[in-house]
Amino acid sequence: MNAPESHQNFPKERNRSRDSVYAAPREKIGDFVFDETVADVFPDMIQRSVPGYDTITSLIGVLAGRYAQPNSTCYDLGCSLGAATLSMRRRLHQPGCRIVAVDNSEAMIRRCRQNIDADASAPPVDILCTDILDVKIRNASVVVLNFILQFIHPEQRLQALSNIYQGLLPGGILILSEKIRFSDLKQQTFHTEMHYAFKKDNGYSDLEISQKRAALEKVLIPETLTEHRERLLAAGFARCDVWF
């Protein structure tokens, strides 16, 4: 599953910065980080890089509206600029609900606060700048990991999911969106080529695609659907359904 920050969730001026982070040749490609430069162009970057993100973000709100319980907490772990938070906020109608949005990037959190403050929806939002692994999940009816688990070291992913499971109320849900890989080489090659074609169709050059791929190589580590299922069940979840 691939997915972009819905432009309707952000003030218009934030949508005008075009992503050119990897447009110039670099002698050395460092690891990708969510710094000030990336935060400034993130809506454009995600829109042009991740197919289906608008739809996924919207459906996260629909799912939250359905499964949120009265007097409970909804978590957006790895909230970036707050797209999933806003999508949930606009669809939560249960009394006493609150949202906790968490990200470890100060640059992202600053912009997230601006976007939340500009929104007039009702449920309160607590915004935390910290590592999601350090967040104790409590009284949760909905937890969102929207393209975030793939950035957590594989050895820490079970810990992260177990922490979420232990903090979920009966009937609560985890909404997990991830880029996945395929064990079949031909299938993987096909999807990789289609993803690059998508980026090129959105104006990225071969140089930009190549340099960003190198930057993400050791940072974004995708897994197969089978690996995700097995880990979710090991963390305690009763079932794991593909929702999109």
C-alpha positions as CSV (number, residue, x, y, z in Angstrom):
1,M,0.0,0.0,0.0
2,N,1.4,3.4,-0.9
3,A,0.0,6.8,0.0
4,P,0.3,11.7,0.3
5,E,-0.7,14.3,2.7
6,S,-4.1,15.4,1.4
7,H,-3.7,19.0,0.3
8,Q,-7.2,19.9,1.7
9,N,-5.8,19.2,5.2
10,F,-3.3,22.1,5.1
11,P,-3.3,25.8,4.7
12,K,-2.9,26.7,1.1
13,E,0.4,28.5,1.5
14,R,2.0,25.3,2.7
15,N,1.2,23.6,-0.6
16,R,3.3,26.0,-2.7
17,S,6.7,24.7,-1.8
18,R,7.7,22.2,-4.5
19,D,9.9,19.2,-3.5
20,S,13.4,19.7,-5.0
21,V,15.3,18.1,-2.1
22,Y,17.2,15.7,-4.3
23,A,17.1,17.6,-7.6
24,A,20.8,18.6,-7.5
25,P,23.6,16.0,-7.7
26,R,25.2,15.0,-4.4
27,E,28.6,13.6,-3.9
28,K,27.5,11.7,-0.8
29,I,23.9,10.6,-0.1
30,G,23.1,10.7,3.7
31,D,20.3,8.9,5.3
32,F,16.8,10.4,4.8
33,V,15.7,12.5,7.7
34,F,12.5,14.5,8.4
35,D,14.2,17.8,8.9
36,E,13.3,21.4,8.2
37,T,13.9,21.0,4.5
38,V,11.7,18.0,4.1
39,A,9.0,19.4,6.4
40,D,8.8,22.5,4.2
41,V,8.0,20.5,1.1
42,F,6.3,17.5,2.6
43,P,2.8,17.9,1.2
44,D,4.2,18.1,-2.3
45,M,6.7,15.3,-1.7
46,I,4.1,12.9,-0.4
47,Q,1.6,13.8,-3.1
48,R,4.0,13.2,-5.9
49,S,5.7,10.1,-4.3
50,V,3.1,7.9,-2.7
51,P,0.1,6.6,-4.7
52,G,-3.2,6.5,-3.0
53,Y,-2.3,8.5,0.1
54,D,-5.3,10.9,-0.1
55,T,-7.7,8.0,-0.2
56,I,-6.0,6.2,2.7
57,T,-5.9,9.3,4.8
58,S,-9.6,9.9,4.2
59,L,-10.5,6.3,5.0
60,I,-8.5,6.5,8.3
61,G,-11.0,9.2,9.3
62,V,-13.9,7.0,8.3
63,L,-12.6,4.0,10.3
64,A,-11.9,6.2,13.3
65,G,-15.4,7.6,13.2
66,R,-16.7,4.0,13.2
67,Y,-14.5,2.5,15.9
68,A,-13.9,5.4,18.3
69,Q,-15.4,4.8,21.7
70,P,-16.8,7.4,24.1
71,N,-14.3,8.8,26.6
72,S,-11.4,7.2,24.9
73,T,-8.2,8.3,23.2
74,C,-7.3,8.1,19.5
75,Y,-3.5,8.1,18.7
76,D,-1.8,9.2,15.5
77,L,1.7,7.8,16.0
78,G,4.1,9.5,13.6
79,C,1.7,12.2,12.8
80,S,4.0,14.3,10.5
81,L,2.0,17.4,9.5
82,G,-1.2,16.0,11.0
83,A,-3.2,14.8,7.9
84,A,-4.4,11.6,9.6
85,T,-5.1,13.6,12.8
86,L,-7.2,16.1,11.0
87,S,-9.0,13.3,9.1
88,M,-10.0,11.6,12.4
89,R,-10.8,14.9,14.1
90,R,-13.4,15.8,11.5
91,R,-15.2,12.5,11.8
92,L,-15.1,11.8,15.6
93,H,-18.6,12.2,17.1
94,Q,-18.4,10.1,20.2
95,P,-18.5,12.2,23.4
96,G,-15.3,12.6,25.4
97,C,-12.9,11.6,22.7
98,R,-9.5,13.1,22.4
99,I,-6.6,12.7,20.0
100,V,-2.9,12.4,20.8
101,A,-0.6,13.2,17.8
102,V,3.0,12.1,18.2
103,D,6.1,12.7,16.1
104,N,9.9,12.8,16.9
105,S,10.6,15.6,14.3
106,E,10.5,19.1,15.7
107,A,10.2,20.5,12.2
108,M,7.1,18.3,11.5
109,I,5.6,19.0,14.9
110,R,5.8,22.8,14.5
111,R,3.9,22.6,11.2
112,C,1.5,20.1,12.7
113,R,0.6,22.5,15.4
114,Q,-0.1,25.2,12.8
115,N,-2.4,22.9,10.9
116,I,-4.3,21.8,14.0
117,D,-4.7,25.4,15.2
118,A,-6.1,26.4,11.9
119,D,-8.7,23.7,12.1
120,A,-12.0,24.4,13.8
121,S,-13.1,20.8,14.5
122,A,-14.2,19.9,18.0
123,P,-12.2,17.0,19.6
124,P,-9.1,18.2,21.5
125,V,-5.7,17.3,20.2
126,D,-2.6,16.8,22.3
127,I,0.6,17.2,20.2
128,L,3.8,15.5,21.5
129,C,7.3,15.7,20.1
130,T,8.8,12.4,21.2
131,D,9.7,9.0,20.0
132,I,6.6,6.9,19.6
133,L,8.4,4.0,21.3
134,D,8.4,6.1,24.5
135,V,4.7,6.7,24.4
136,K,2.6,4.6,26.8
137,I,-0.7,3.9,25.0
138,R,-3.6,4.1,27.4
139,N,-7.4,3.9,27.0
140,A,-7.1,3.7,23.2
141,S,-10.0,2.9,20.9
142,V,-8.1,3.8,17.7
143,V,-4.4,3.8,17.0
144,V,-3.0,4.9,13.6
145,L,0.4,4.0,12.2
146,N,0.3,5.7,8.8
147,F,3.5,4.7,6.9
148,I,5.4,4.8,10.2
149,L,6.3,1.2,11.2
150,Q,8.5,0.9,8.1
151,F,10.8,3.6,9.6
152,I,11.2,1.8,12.9
153,H,14.1,-0.7,13.2
154,P,12.8,-4.2,12.5
155,E,14.0,-5.4,15.9
156,Q,11.8,-2.8,17.6
157,R,8.6,-3.3,15.7
158,L,7.2,-6.1,17.8
159,Q,7.8,-3.9,20.9
160,A,5.9,-1.0,19.3
161,L,2.9,-3.2,18.3
162,S,2.8,-4.9,21.7
163,N,2.7,-1.5,23.4
164,I,-0.2,-0.5,21.2
165,Y,-2.1,-3.7,21.8
166,Q,-1.7,-3.5,25.5
167,G,-3.2,0.0,25.5
168,L,-6.2,-0.8,23.3
169,L,-9.7,-1.1,24.8
170,P,-11.7,-4.2,23.9
171,G,-13.0,-3.6,20.4
172,G,-10.3,-1.1,19.7
173,I,-8.4,-1.1,16.4
174,L,-4.9,-0.4,15.0
175,I,-5.0,1.2,11.5
176,L,-1.7,0.3,9.9
177,S,-0.6,1.6,6.4
178,E,2.7,0.4,5.0
179,K,4.7,0.1,1.9
180,I,5.2,-3.7,1.5
181,R,7.7,-5.8,-0.4
182,F,7.1,-9.1,-2.3
183,S,9.0,-12.3,-1.9
184,D,8.5,-13.1,-5.6
185,L,11.3,-11.2,-7.5
186,K,9.2,-10.6,-10.6
187,Q,6.3,-9.2,-8.6
188,Q,8.7,-7.0,-6.7
189,T,10.4,-5.7,-9.8
190,F,7.0,-4.9,-11.4
191,H,5.8,-2.9,-8.4
192,T,9.2,-1.1,-8.1
193,E,9.1,-0.1,-11.8
194,M,5.5,1.1,-11.5
195,H,6.4,3.2,-8.5
196,Y,9.2,4.9,-10.4
197,A,7.0,5.4,-13.3
198,F,4.5,7.1,-11.0
199,K,7.2,9.4,-9.7
200,K,8.4,10.3,-13.2
201,D,4.9,11.0,-14.3
202,N,4.7,13.5,-11.4
203,G,7.7,15.4,-12.5
204,Y,10.6,13.7,-10.7
205,S,13.8,13.2,-12.6
206,D,15.8,9.9,-12.7
207,L,18.4,11.7,-10.6
208,E,15.9,12.6,-7.9
209,I,14.4,9.1,-7.8
210,S,17.9,7.5,-7.6
211,Q,19.2,9.8,-4.9
212,K,16.1,9.6,-2.7
213,R,16.1,5.8,-3.1
214,A,19.7,5.7,-1.8
215,A,18.8,8.0,1.1
216,L,15.9,5.8,2.1
217,E,17.7,2.5,1.6
218,K,18.8,2.0,5.2
219,V,15.9,4.0,6.7
220,L,12.7,2.7,5.2
221,I,12.7,-1.1,5.4
222,P,9.5,-2.7,4.0
223,E,8.4,-6.2,4.8
224,T,6.0,-8.7,3.2
225,L,2.4,-8.9,4.1
226,T,3.1,-12.3,5.7
227,E,5.7,-10.8,8.0
228,H,3.3,-8.1,9.1
229,R,0.5,-10.6,9.8
230,E,2.8,-12.8,11.9
231,R,4.1,-9.9,14.0
232,L,0.6,-8.5,14.6
233,L,-0.6,-11.9,15.8
234,A,2.5,-12.3,18.0
235,A,1.8,-8.9,19.5
236,G,-1.7,-10.2,20.6
237,F,-4.1,-9.0,17.9
238,A,-6.9,-11.4,17.3
239,R,-7.1,-10.8,13.6
240,C,-5.4,-8.9,10.8
241,D,-7.5,-7.7,7.8
242,V,-6.3,-5.9,4.7
243,W,-8.6,-2.9,4.6
244,F,-7.4,-1.2,1.3
